[in-house]
């Protein structure tokens, strides 16, 4: 097995673990929150948990399809996901932050390995991380403000 194929399979496994942590972690937090007497799950933290799940799935899909001939777009998507997970780590510091951070680490490791495999350019990926941070921070703030208006 050549090194490129090996890097792909390792990155795919890492992204899968990151996605599973996002899915299972969100589900566990959702279940725990739903069991607390007098607490609401929707719209918050439900929307944030859904955001985390979708980002985990997108990170895995990016790793899965990055090996295709036009996989550079998927690689860019993974780097966007890395950035988009960062606001969830910070905003969820006292609740889901640690779980999101672990999910982020696995997806970050996968994206680094895929970048090495595809010989990607670091500055482009850094810009995508920044765009991901800004976009998901904005989306999270919209969720929080909407929750304040509703509740």
VOGU-3710 file (C-alpha; in Angstrom, 3 decimals, decimal comma):
1> xxxxxxxxxx> 0,000/0,000/0,000  1,497/3,331/-0,988  1,747/6,291/1,370  -0,987/8,310/-0,354  -3,554/5,544/0,054  -2,464/5,018/3,655  -2,843/8,738/4,433  -6,301/8,685/2,869  -7,506/5,767/4,985  -6,071/7,197/8,197
11> xxxxxxxxxx> -7,630/10,597/7,480  -10,945/8,930/6,671  -10,861/7,038/9,980  -10,027/10,232/11,900  -12,833/12,165/10,208  -15,252/9,324/10,915  -14,327/9,385/14,606  -14,773/13,170/14,640  -18,202/12,859/13,008  -19,281/10,098/15,393
21> xxxxxxxxxx> -18,234/12,202/18,376  -20,291/15,082/16,966  -23,358/12,893/16,417  -23,199/10,923/19,654  -22,099/13,911/21,735  -24,971/16,011/20,434  -27,419/13,218/21,073  -26,200/12,734/24,653  -26,317/16,448/25,437  -29,781/16,679/23,872
31> xxxxxxxxxx> -31,022/13,744/25,952  -29,549/15,135/29,167  -31,026/18,571/28,522  -34,449/17,098/27,726  -34,500/15,231/31,048  -33,932/18,335/33,174  -37,218/19,506/34,654  -38,311/22,879/33,293  -35,579/23,170/30,676  -36,101/23,799/26,985
41> xxxxxxxxxx> -34,219/22,072/24,226  -35,566/24,065/21,309  -34,499/26,434/19,847  -31,396/26,453/22,033  -29,371/24,352/22,591  -31,064/22,304/19,836  -29,918/24,495/16,948  -26,336/24,563/18,190  -26,355/20,780/18,583  -27,780/20,391/15,080
51> xxxxxxxxxx> -25,070/22,714/13,781  -22,435/20,525/15,441  -23,892/17,348/13,926  -24,030/18,844/10,436  -20,453/20,096/10,674  -19,252/16,665/11,823  -21,015/14,991/8,901  -19,634/17,553/6,448  -16,130/16,970/7,816  -16,474/13,235/7,223
61> xxxxxxxxxx> -17,967/13,696/3,740  -15,140/16,069/2,890  -12,599/13,447/3,880  -14,485/10,737/2,014  -14,689/12,648/-1,261  -11,313/14,404/-1,052  -9,667/11,461/-2,790  -11,617/12,095/-6,012  -10,006/13,937/-8,938  -11,988/17,090/-8,071
71> xxxxxxxxxx> -11,438/16,529/-4,341  -9,727/19,866/-3,736  -13,139/21,495/-3,247  -13,921/18,887/-0,580  -10,585/19,561/1,078  -11,450/23,247/1,225  -14,756/22,265/2,787  -12,991/20,324/5,541  -10,885/23,359/6,413  -14,054/25,469/6,518
81> xxxxxxxxxx> -15,542/22,907/8,941  -12,431/23,149/11,136  -12,967/26,893/11,426  -16,718/26,561/11,892  -16,259/24,223/14,853  -14,083/26,725/16,735  -16,904/29,104/17,800  -18,812/26,103/19,155  -15,824/25,233/21,324  -15,701/28,772/22,694
91> xxxxxxxxxx> -19,453/29,418/23,025  -20,015/25,997/24,552  -17,054/26,193/26,920  -19,117/25,342/29,971  -21,302/22,710/28,332  -20,403/21,020/25,027  -17,061/22,747/24,436  -14,843/19,836/25,450  -16,732/17,362/23,271  -16,692/19,750/20,309
101> xxxxxxxxxx> -12,971/20,305/20,872  -12,295/16,558/20,705  -14,388/16,313/17,534  -12,490/19,305/16,132  -9,128/17,674/16,858  -10,031/14,543/14,917  -11,348/16,510/11,931  -8,314/18,827/12,061  -5,947/15,832/12,025  -7,836/14,401/9,055
111> xxxxxxxxxx> -7,645/17,692/7,176  -3,899/18,000/7,806  -3,291/14,475/6,498  -5,417/15,097/3,421  -3,597/18,368/2,786  -0,277/16,525/2,994  -1,581/13,838/0,655  -2,871/16,360/-1,895  0,070/18,757/-1,422  -2,302/21,623/-0,589
121> xxxxxxxxxx> -1,426/25,229/0,108  -1,518/26,355/3,733  -2,520/30,007/3,303  -5,631/29,127/1,325  -6,636/26,728/4,083  -5,957/29,279/6,800  -8,253/31,709/4,997  -10,961/29,040/4,881  -10,579/28,417/8,619  -11,072/32,135/9,240
131> xxxxxxxxxx> -14,132/32,232/6,962  -15,530/29,201/8,793  -15,013/30,902/12,157  -16,737/34,081/11,018  -19,654/32,304/9,340  -20,456/29,947/12,195  -19,915/32,596/14,852  -22,410/34,781/12,996  -24,864/31,896/12,673  -24,505/31,015/16,354
141> xxxxxxxxxx> -25,103/34,626/17,363  -28,241/34,688/15,192  -29,431/31,561/17,027  -28,728/33,179/20,390  -30,422/36,469/19,474  -33,450/34,659/18,033  -33,693/32,618/21,211  -33,643/35,835/23,236  -36,468/37,277/21,154  -38,521/34,092/21,369
151> x> -37,909/33,312/25,032
//
